[in-house]
Amino acid sequence: MRSLNIAHRGFSGQYTENTMTAFEKAYEAGADGIELDVRLTKDGEVVIFHDAKIDRMTEGKGAVSEYTLEELQSHPIITRPLQKAIKQAVIPTLSEYLECAKDKPLVTNIELKSIKKNYRLELRVAEAIQIYKMEEQVIISSFLENSLIRMKILAPRAKTGLLLSKYDESTIQMAKELGFNYVHLKAVNLTEEIIESAHAHGLGINTWTINEMKDLEKANALGLYGIITDYPDRLRTIQYNDQ
C-alpha cells in the first residue's frame, strides 16, 4: 500500500500555510490528507494556526489565546515572500475547514497545540469532529501523551499519533501500551531499525517534513503510513510514476 500524501499546513510550499486556500490547493494537487494545527482563542473557539503568537503571520502581536475570534480575524494573514498571492485571508476556524472537507476523501491530521492542562482544546476538537461526522476521517496528533489519552476518551473512533522529536525505544513501547495508532517522526530520524520497531509494535509511521524530490523518493519506498510534505504535487508525481 502506498504512503498517504499529507500536505503540511496545506500546500504550504506555494500558498500561505494553514489558510483555506492552502487546503483547497493541496486537495487539487492530489493530496490524500491535510495536516493542520489548532489552538483555542480567548473565547473558546478552535482556530487553525501554528504559532503561539500571531506576530509572524499577521501584522498584529501577542498570543492567539489573548484574542477573541472576532479580534483575531481582524488581523489578515500576510502572504509569505515567494508564495503565490492569495485573496486577503483570515485565520480560519476548524469548523470552517471541516465544513469544506467533510464530503472529500481526505484524511485530516489535526495537531493539538495545547497550552493548558484543562483539556478545553481537546473537548472542543472532539465536539467539532463529531458534529461534522468526521471522527473516523481524522488523526489527532500531539507531543503530549495526556492530550491524546483524553482524545481517546472524548472521540474513541478517531486515530491518534504521538509526535516525537527523536526516537526512543521506550517511547515506542509506551505509545503502543497507551493504544495510540501512529508515531510521527522527523524525517532525519528515520532508519530501518526504527521503522521495523514501530511496525513490530503495530504502529504506523507518519514522517515530517520532506520536500526535496530525492528525499520524497526515498521515503516513498519505506512503507510508511504517511509522508507529510509542503509540496503534495511533488509526491503525487513520484507516486503516479511508480504506478
N, C-alpha and C positions, 0 to 999 in steps of 0.2 A: 504494500500500500504506500502510495506516495505521501510525502510530508505535506501538511497543510501550509498553505501560503498565507501567512498572517501579516497584515500591514500594520507597522508600528506607528501608533498615533494616526492611523490612516496613511494615505500616500504622502508621508511627510517629507520624502526626498524632493518632491516637486511642489507640494502645496503646504500651506501653513498647518502645523501639527494640531491635532485634536479639534479641528473645525469640521462642520458638516460637509464642506466642500472636499476636504481631505478624505473623509469617509466615503463619500459618493464616488470620488475618482478612484479610490482603491478598489471598490467593487467593479467599476467599469474596466479597470486594468486586469481583472481576473483574480483578485484576492479571494481566498476561501474564508478568511476571517479578518477581524479588525481587533487590534489591541488598543485600549484606551485607558485613561487614568481618571479616577473620580475623587472628589473632595466634597465636604459639606460647607455650605455658606452659613453666615451668621443666623439666618432664619430657617436653617434646616433643609435647604434644597440641595439635591445632588447635582453637581456640575462636573463637566468633563474638562479637567485641567491638570497638567502635570506638576508644576512647581507649587511650593507652599505659598509663594508670593507672586503677585501679578506683574512685578516690575519688568521682567524680561519680555513678556508677551504683549503688554499694553503700555500706555503712557502713564498709567496710574502707579501707585505704590502701596505696599502693605500686603498683609496676608489675606488669602481667599476667605478664611474664616472670620475676618473682621468686616466683611461686606455682606449686605443682603443680596439676593439675586438681582433685584432691580438696580441696585448700586453697581454691582459687578458688570451688568450688561450695558451700563452707561459708558463703559470703557471699551471701545472697539479693539479687536485684536490687530496687532501690527503684522503686516505681511513681511516675512523674513527676506533679506537680500538673497538673490539668485533663485528665488522661488517664483512660480507663476503668480501673477497678480490675481486676486480674487475680489469679488464684491465685498464691501465692508462686512466683516463678520464679528459676531459677539460670542462670548463664551457660551457654548451650548449646554443644555441640561441633559442628564441621562435619559429622561423621558422623551425628549425631542429625538435623540438618537434611536431609542427603542421603537418609537413610532415609525421611523423610517426603515428600520432593519427587520421588523417583525415578520414581514412577508418575503424576505430574501433568504436564500440558502447560505447563510453566513454563520460562522461561529464567532461569538464576541468574547474576547478576553478582557474582563473588567479588573483592572488593578486597583486595589483599595489603597488610598493614601490616608490612612487613619492617623490622627494626631492625638487622640484621647482614647482612654480605655473604657469609655462608656458605651461603646458599640452602637452609637446612633447612626453612623455611616453604614454599618453592616445591616442594620434594621431597614433603613431607607432603601438601600440597594435591593435587598430581598423583596421588599414591597413592590418596587418598580418592576423587577423581572417577573414577578408573579402576576401583576396587573396586566402586563403585556404577553403573558403566557409564553415566556422565553426561558424559563428555568432550565430546560433541557438543552438550550442552544448556547449556554454561556459557560465560560471557565472563569472562576473567581480566583485571582492571584494576589499574593501579598508576601512581604518579607516577614510578617508577623504570624506565627502559627496560631496564636489565640484568636486572631481575626478570622482565620479560615475555620477553626473549630466552631466559632459562633455562626459562621455562614452555613456550615453543615447542619446546624440545628434549625436555623431560620429558613433555609432553602435546600432541603435534603436532596433534591434531584439535580442541583447544579454541581458541576465538576469543580474541583479545587486544585490549585497549583501553588506549590511553595517556591518562592523566589529565593535563589541562593547566589550570593556574590562569589562564593568559592565552594568547591566540592569538599564534602566531608562524609566519610562512610557512615558515621553515627547519625548524621542528619538525614541521609537517605533512609536509614533504618527507621528513624523517628517519623519521617513523612509517611512511610508505609504503615507503621503502627497506628498513626492518627487517622488513617483512612483517606489520605489525600490521593488524587489521581495522577498528578504530574509533579515533576520538579522542573523549574525554569532556571536554566544555567546560562551564564555568559559564554559566548562562543569561544573565547580564549581558553576556557577551562574544559572544553570538550575533549575527551580522549576515549579510545575504545574501552578502556577499563571502566570508566565512569558510565558509559552507555550500557555495557554489559551488567554492571552492578545495579543500575536503575531498573533495567528490564528484568533482572533476576528477582527484584523485589516487586515486580508487577507495576512499575511506574513508567509512564510515558515521559518523554523529554521534549520540552519546548525551549529553543535557544534564541538568544537575542544578542545584539542586533547585527545582522550580516548584510552587507551592501555590495561588496565587490563581486563581480561575476565569478572569478575563480574560487572565491570562498563560498559563494552560494552553490556552485557545482559540487564542491567537496561535501558541504553539509547535506545536500540533496541525496547523497549516496550513503548516508549514515543510518538510515532507518529511524529518523526522529519523528515524533508525532507532529511537531510544528516548527517552522522556521519563521522567525519574526524579523521583518526587513522594512526599511524605509522605502524600498523600491519593489513593490509587488510585481511590476511589469517585467523586471529582470528575471525574477524567479519563475514567473509564468512562462517566459521564453525558454528557459532551461528545461522546465518540466514538459513543455509542449514538444520540444525537440527530442526528449527522451522517450516519448511515446512510440 
